[in-house]
Amino acid sequence: MPRVAVHPRHGLVLGGLGGLVLGGAASGLIGGAAMALLALLLVSTAGESAWRPIEAVASFFLGSRAMTAPVSAGTIAVGLLLHAVAAAVLGVIFATLFAEFPTEVLIPVGILYGLAVWLLVRFVVIPTTDLALAGPPAALIAEHVVFGACLWLFLPIRQAIERRS
């Protein structure tokens, strides 16, 4: 049985990782959804296909054909699934790294984390894979900032989970 303690700052029951993992995954999914909505808005206002950002994500597995072939349900499914999994995993990593940080710094730290993710994608993932770049750099940066700004939500989600258990 894990040791249980009350965190002095957040009043959380610590010891189990379930609330942390679920809270991190949920906040990552929320951030990923907010990021996708912003991407949809930005590409739509630019006159591009609303599916372009999801096709770009799918190109990680499907290569450049995800961006050049006609839109297909398979491509969209791969892109949505990959984006959701990446967002959830990045949310868990964020929650694990910053669980002990004061609540008031979690949004700015999340924004910096989102920018770090953008840097990783832009300068490591894209050059070493067939991942396509969808949109101008400023749009991609803004999308990752929105993602990071949502990650603080792991804390109230974790609190709710741990209070119910």
ChimeraX commands (.cxc) that place a marker at each C-alpha (Angstrom):
marker #1 position 0.00,0.00,0.00 radius 0.5
marker #1 position 1.51,3.40,-0.94 radius 0.5
marker #1 position 2.42,5.90,1.71 radius 0.5
marker #1 position -0.16,8.68,1.93 radius 0.5
marker #1 position 0.64,12.28,2.83 radius 0.5
marker #1 position -1.15,15.60,2.49 radius 0.5
marker #1 position 0.76,18.08,0.37 radius 0.5
marker #1 position 0.94,21.38,2.29 radius 0.5
marker #1 position 0.41,23.61,-0.75 radius 0.5
marker #1 position -2.24,21.75,-2.73 radius 0.5
marker #1 position -3.89,19.59,-0.08 radius 0.5
marker #1 position -3.45,16.54,-2.32 radius 0.5
marker #1 position -3.20,13.00,-1.16 radius 0.5
marker #1 position 0.18,11.86,-2.45 radius 0.5
marker #1 position 1.56,8.39,-2.77 radius 0.5
marker #1 position -0.36,6.92,-5.68 radius 0.5
marker #1 position 0.40,7.82,-9.25 radius 0.5
marker #1 position -3.11,7.20,-10.60 radius 0.5
marker #1 position -4.40,10.74,-10.08 radius 0.5
marker #1 position -1.18,12.23,-11.43 radius 0.5
marker #1 position -1.18,10.09,-14.57 radius 0.5
marker #1 position -4.90,10.51,-15.26 radius 0.5
marker #1 position -4.76,14.23,-14.51 radius 0.5
marker #1 position -1.74,14.67,-16.77 radius 0.5
marker #1 position -3.29,12.66,-19.60 radius 0.5
marker #1 position -6.59,14.55,-19.31 radius 0.5
marker #1 position -4.88,17.96,-19.28 radius 0.5
marker #1 position -2.81,16.91,-22.29 radius 0.5
marker #1 position -5.96,15.87,-24.16 radius 0.5
marker #1 position -7.64,19.18,-23.26 radius 0.5
marker #1 position -4.55,21.08,-24.43 radius 0.5
marker #1 position -4.37,18.99,-27.60 radius 0.5
marker #1 position -8.04,19.71,-28.35 radius 0.5
marker #1 position -7.54,23.45,-27.75 radius 0.5
marker #1 position -4.49,23.37,-29.99 radius 0.5
marker #1 position -6.42,21.55,-32.73 radius 0.5
marker #1 position -9.28,24.05,-32.54 radius 0.5
marker #1 position -6.86,26.95,-32.90 radius 0.5
marker #1 position -5.17,25.20,-35.85 radius 0.5
marker #1 position -8.59,24.66,-37.45 radius 0.5
marker #1 position -9.42,28.33,-37.04 radius 0.5
marker #1 position -6.06,29.47,-38.43 radius 0.5
marker #1 position -6.09,27.23,-41.51 radius 0.5
marker #1 position -9.73,28.06,-42.22 radius 0.5
marker #1 position -9.04,31.79,-42.15 radius 0.5
marker #1 position -6.07,31.20,-44.46 radius 0.5
marker #1 position -8.35,29.44,-46.94 radius 0.5
marker #1 position -6.76,26.00,-46.53 radius 0.5
marker #1 position -8.44,22.67,-45.90 radius 0.5
marker #1 position -9.60,22.23,-42.32 radius 0.5
marker #1 position -7.97,18.79,-42.39 radius 0.5
marker #1 position -4.51,20.12,-43.23 radius 0.5
marker #1 position -3.14,20.14,-39.63 radius 0.5
marker #1 position -4.40,16.58,-39.01 radius 0.5
marker #1 position -2.93,15.44,-42.32 radius 0.5
marker #1 position 0.36,17.00,-41.28 radius 0.5
marker #1 position 0.34,15.02,-38.03 radius 0.5
marker #1 position -0.57,11.83,-39.95 radius 0.5
marker #1 position 2.43,12.41,-42.21 radius 0.5
marker #1 position 4.61,11.30,-39.27 radius 0.5
marker #1 position 3.50,7.71,-40.04 radius 0.5
marker #1 position 2.16,7.99,-43.56 radius 0.5
marker #1 position 4.81,10.22,-45.08 radius 0.5
marker #1 position 4.23,13.08,-47.49 radius 0.5
marker #1 position 1.39,11.21,-49.21 radius 0.5
marker #1 position -0.80,12.19,-46.24 radius 0.5
marker #1 position -0.52,15.78,-47.45 radius 0.5
marker #1 position -0.80,15.17,-51.18 radius 0.5
marker #1 position -3.42,12.43,-51.53 radius 0.5
marker #1 position -7.14,13.26,-51.35 radius 0.5
marker #1 position -8.46,13.48,-47.79 radius 0.5
marker #1 position -9.31,10.02,-46.45 radius 0.5
marker #1 position -10.89,8.73,-43.26 radius 0.5
marker #1 position -7.78,6.62,-42.62 radius 0.5
marker #1 position -5.43,9.58,-42.82 radius 0.5
marker #1 position -7.68,11.63,-40.53 radius 0.5
marker #1 position -7.96,8.73,-38.04 radius 0.5
marker #1 position -4.17,8.28,-37.94 radius 0.5
marker #1 position -3.63,12.01,-37.47 radius 0.5
marker #1 position -6.23,12.37,-34.72 radius 0.5
marker #1 position -5.02,9.28,-32.87 radius 0.5
marker #1 position -1.36,10.29,-33.07 radius 0.5
marker #1 position -2.15,13.83,-31.93 radius 0.5
marker #1 position -4.24,12.57,-29.00 radius 0.5
marker #1 position -1.62,10.05,-27.87 radius 0.5
marker #1 position 1.19,12.60,-28.11 radius 0.5
marker #1 position -0.85,15.21,-26.22 radius 0.5
marker #1 position -1.75,12.74,-23.45 radius 0.5
marker #1 position 1.85,11.53,-23.07 radius 0.5
marker #1 position 3.18,15.10,-23.02 radius 0.5
marker #1 position 0.54,15.97,-20.42 radius 0.5
marker #1 position 1.66,13.09,-18.19 radius 0.5
marker #1 position 5.29,14.17,-18.55 radius 0.5
marker #1 position 4.36,17.74,-17.63 radius 0.5
marker #1 position 2.34,16.63,-14.60 radius 0.5
marker #1 position 5.16,14.37,-13.44 radius 0.5
marker #1 position 7.84,17.04,-13.84 radius 0.5
marker #1 position 5.89,19.92,-12.31 radius 0.5
marker #1 position 3.59,18.28,-9.74 radius 0.5
marker #1 position 5.35,20.01,-6.86 radius 0.5
marker #1 position 5.43,23.47,-8.43 radius 0.5
marker #1 position 3.27,26.22,-6.91 radius 0.5
marker #1 position -0.09,26.55,-8.62 radius 0.5
marker #1 position 0.50,30.17,-9.64 radius 0.5
marker #1 position 3.49,29.29,-11.83 radius 0.5
marker #1 position 1.96,26.32,-13.64 radius 0.5
marker #1 position 0.49,28.38,-16.51 radius 0.5
marker #1 position 3.73,30.22,-17.36 radius 0.5
marker #1 position 5.72,27.00,-16.92 radius 0.5
marker #1 position 3.17,25.25,-19.17 radius 0.5
marker #1 position 3.60,27.91,-21.83 radius 0.5
marker #1 position 7.38,27.44,-21.71 radius 0.5
marker #1 position 6.85,23.68,-21.88 radius 0.5
marker #1 position 4.62,24.14,-24.95 radius 0.5
marker #1 position 7.36,26.24,-26.58 radius 0.5
marker #1 position 9.92,23.55,-25.73 radius 0.5
marker #1 position 7.66,20.96,-27.39 radius 0.5
marker #1 position 7.43,23.20,-30.47 radius 0.5
marker #1 position 11.23,23.49,-30.57 radius 0.5
marker #1 position 11.56,19.71,-30.29 radius 0.5
marker #1 position 9.04,19.14,-33.09 radius 0.5
marker #1 position 10.45,21.87,-35.32 radius 0.5
marker #1 position 14.16,21.14,-34.98 radius 0.5
marker #1 position 14.31,17.42,-34.15 radius 0.5
marker #1 position 11.13,15.59,-35.21 radius 0.5
marker #1 position 10.44,17.31,-38.54 radius 0.5
marker #1 position 14.04,17.15,-39.85 radius 0.5
marker #1 position 14.45,13.46,-38.91 radius 0.5
marker #1 position 11.07,12.17,-40.12 radius 0.5
marker #1 position 8.74,12.71,-43.03 radius 0.5
marker #1 position 6.49,14.88,-40.84 radius 0.5
marker #1 position 5.07,17.77,-42.82 radius 0.5
marker #1 position 4.99,21.34,-41.58 radius 0.5
marker #1 position 1.43,22.69,-41.58 radius 0.5
marker #1 position 1.23,26.43,-41.39 radius 0.5
marker #1 position 3.57,29.33,-40.77 radius 0.5
marker #1 position 5.90,29.15,-37.76 radius 0.5
marker #1 position 3.96,31.85,-35.87 radius 0.5
marker #1 position 0.77,29.77,-36.08 radius 0.5
marker #1 position 2.54,26.63,-34.90 radius 0.5
marker #1 position 4.12,28.52,-32.01 radius 0.5
marker #1 position 0.73,29.96,-31.00 radius 0.5
marker #1 position -0.83,26.47,-31.12 radius 0.5
marker #1 position 1.88,25.05,-28.85 radius 0.5
marker #1 position 1.54,27.99,-26.45 radius 0.5
marker #1 position -2.19,27.23,-26.16 radius 0.5
marker #1 position -1.39,23.55,-25.56 radius 0.5
marker #1 position 1.07,24.39,-22.80 radius 0.5
marker #1 position -1.25,26.94,-21.20 radius 0.5
marker #1 position -3.85,24.19,-20.68 radius 0.5
marker #1 position -1.53,21.75,-18.92 radius 0.5
marker #1 position -1.97,23.30,-15.47 radius 0.5
marker #1 position -5.39,21.63,-15.48 radius 0.5
marker #1 position -3.74,18.41,-14.33 radius 0.5
marker #1 position -3.87,19.80,-10.82 radius 0.5
marker #1 position -7.65,20.23,-10.32 radius 0.5
marker #1 position -8.27,17.00,-12.27 radius 0.5
marker #1 position -5.81,15.16,-10.03 radius 0.5
marker #1 position -7.39,16.69,-6.92 radius 0.5
marker #1 position -10.85,15.55,-8.01 radius 0.5
marker #1 position -9.62,12.03,-8.75 radius 0.5
marker #1 position -7.75,11.68,-5.48 radius 0.5
marker #1 position -10.59,13.08,-3.40 radius 0.5
marker #1 position -12.97,10.53,-4.89 radius 0.5
marker #1 position -10.68,7.61,-4.11 radius 0.5
marker link #1:1,2 radius 0.2
marker link #1:2,3 radius 0.2
marker link #1:3,4 radius 0.2
marker link #1:4,5 radius 0.2
marker link #1:5,6 radius 0.2
marker link #1:6,7 radius 0.2
marker link #1:7,8 radius 0.2
marker link #1:8,9 radius 0.2
marker link #1:9,10 radius 0.2
marker link #1:10,11 radius 0.2
marker link #1:11,12 radius 0.2
marker link #1:12,13 radius 0.2
marker link #1:13,14 radius 0.2
marker link #1:14,15 radius 0.2
marker link #1:15,16 radius 0.2
marker link #1:16,17 radius 0.2
marker link #1:17,18 radius 0.2
marker link #1:18,19 radius 0.2
marker link #1:19,20 radius 0.2
marker link #1:20,21 radius 0.2
marker link #1:21,22 radius 0.2
marker link #1:22,23 radius 0.2
marker link #1:23,24 radius 0.2
marker link #1:24,25 radius 0.2
marker link #1:25,26 radius 0.2
marker link #1:26,27 radius 0.2
marker link #1:27,28 radius 0.2
marker link #1:28,29 radius 0.2
marker link #1:29,30 radius 0.2
marker link #1:30,31 radius 0.2
marker link #1:31,32 radius 0.2
marker link #1:32,33 radius 0.2
marker link #1:33,34 radius 0.2
marker link #1:34,35 radius 0.2
marker link #1:35,36 radius 0.2
marker link #1:36,37 radius 0.2
marker link #1:37,38 radius 0.2
marker link #1:38,39 radius 0.2
marker link #1:39,40 radius 0.2
marker link #1:40,41 radius 0.2
marker link #1:41,42 radius 0.2
marker link #1:42,43 radius 0.2
marker link #1:43,44 radius 0.2
marker link #1:44,45 radius 0.2
marker link #1:45,46 radius 0.2
marker link #1:46,47 radius 0.2
marker link #1:47,48 radius 0.2
marker link #1:48,49 radius 0.2
marker link #1:49,50 radius 0.2
marker link #1:50,51 radius 0.2
marker link #1:51,52 radius 0.2
marker link #1:52,53 radius 0.2
marker link #1:53,54 radius 0.2
marker link #1:54,55 radius 0.2
marker link #1:55,56 radius 0.2
marker link #1:56,57 radius 0.2
marker link #1:57,58 radius 0.2
marker link #1:58,59 radius 0.2
marker link #1:59,60 radius 0.2
marker link #1:60,61 radius 0.2
marker link #1:61,62 radius 0.2
marker link #1:62,63 radius 0.2
marker link #1:63,64 radius 0.2
marker link #1:64,65 radius 0.2
marker link #1:65,66 radius 0.2
marker link #1:66,67 radius 0.2
marker link #1:67,68 radius 0.2
marker link #1:68,69 radius 0.2
marker link #1:69,70 radius 0.2
marker link #1:70,71 radius 0.2
marker link #1:71,72 radius 0.2
marker link #1:72,73 radius 0.2
marker link #1:73,74 radius 0.2
marker link #1:74,75 radius 0.2
marker link #1:75,76 radius 0.2
marker link #1:76,77 radius 0.2
marker link #1:77,78 radius 0.2
marker link #1:78,79 radius 0.2
marker link #1:79,80 radius 0.2
marker link #1:80,81 radius 0.2
marker link #1:81,82 radius 0.2
marker link #1:82,83 radius 0.2
marker link #1:83,84 radius 0.2
marker link #1:84,85 radius 0.2
marker link #1:85,86 radius 0.2
marker link #1:86,87 radius 0.2
marker link #1:87,88 radius 0.2
marker link #1:88,89 radius 0.2
marker link #1:89,90 radius 0.2
marker link #1:90,91 radius 0.2
marker link #1:91,92 radius 0.2
marker link #1:92,93 radius 0.2
marker link #1:93,94 radius 0.2
marker link #1:94,95 radius 0.2
marker link #1:95,96 radius 0.2
marker link #1:96,97 radius 0.2
marker link #1:97,98 radius 0.2
marker link #1:98,99 radius 0.2
marker link #1:99,100 radius 0.2
marker link #1:100,101 radius 0.2
marker link #1:101,102 radius 0.2
marker link #1:102,103 radius 0.2
marker link #1:103,104 radius 0.2
marker link #1:104,105 radius 0.2
marker link #1:105,106 radius 0.2
marker link #1:106,107 radius 0.2
marker link #1:107,108 radius 0.2
marker link #1:108,109 radius 0.2
marker link #1:109,110 radius 0.2
marker link #1:110,111 radius 0.2
marker link #1:111,112 radius 0.2
marker link #1:112,113 radius 0.2
marker link #1:113,114 radius 0.2
marker link #1:114,115 radius 0.2
marker link #1:115,116 radius 0.2
marker link #1:116,117 radius 0.2
marker link #1:117,118 radius 0.2
marker link #1:118,119 radius 0.2
marker link #1:119,120 radius 0.2
marker link #1:120,121 radius 0.2
marker link #1:121,122 radius 0.2
marker link #1:122,123 radius 0.2
marker link #1:123,124 radius 0.2
marker link #1:124,125 radius 0.2
marker link #1:125,126 radius 0.2
marker link #1:126,127 radius 0.2
marker link #1:127,128 radius 0.2
marker link #1:128,129 radius 0.2
marker link #1:129,130 radius 0.2
marker link #1:130,131 radius 0.2
marker link #1:131,132 radius 0.2
marker link #1:132,133 radius 0.2
marker link #1:133,134 radius 0.2
marker link #1:134,135 radius 0.2
marker link #1:135,136 radius 0.2
marker link #1:136,137 radius 0.2
marker link #1:137,138 radius 0.2
marker link #1:138,139 radius 0.2
marker link #1:139,140 radius 0.2
marker link #1:140,141 radius 0.2
marker link #1:141,142 radius 0.2
marker link #1:142,143 radius 0.2
marker link #1:143,144 radius 0.2
marker link #1:144,145 radius 0.2
marker link #1:145,146 radius 0.2
marker link #1:146,147 radius 0.2
marker link #1:147,148 radius 0.2
marker link #1:148,149 radius 0.2
marker link #1:149,150 radius 0.2
marker link #1:150,151 radius 0.2
marker link #1:151,152 radius 0.2
marker link #1:152,153 radius 0.2
marker link #1:153,154 radius 0.2
marker link #1:154,155 radius 0.2
marker link #1:155,156 radius 0.2
marker link #1:156,157 radius 0.2
marker link #1:157,158 radius 0.2
marker link #1:158,159 radius 0.2
marker link #1:159,160 radius 0.2
marker link #1:160,161 radius 0.2
marker link #1:161,162 radius 0.2
marker link #1:162,163 radius 0.2
marker link #1:163,164 radius 0.2
marker link #1:164,165 radius 0.2
view
